[in-house]
Amino acid sequence: MSNTKSSNQTAVPEAKGALDRFKFEVANELGVPLTDGYNGNLTSKQNGSVGGYMVKKMIEA
């Protein structure tokens, strides 16, 4: 059995709160109605735009 983490786990658990705040900040900037909890009502395009823009901003920083 492999000891690797699944792809949806935070590499640095202490950073989870900051990443969540960042995600909501980006969603707000993009006009994506992200809520705390279940977001199954959002399209793949909406979710992808949040994740993609997060990566873009992190690379720029």
Secondary structure, DSSP 8 states (H G I E B T S, - for coil): ------TTS-SSGGGHHHHHHHHHHHHHHHT----SS--TTS-HHHHHHHHHHHHHHHHH-
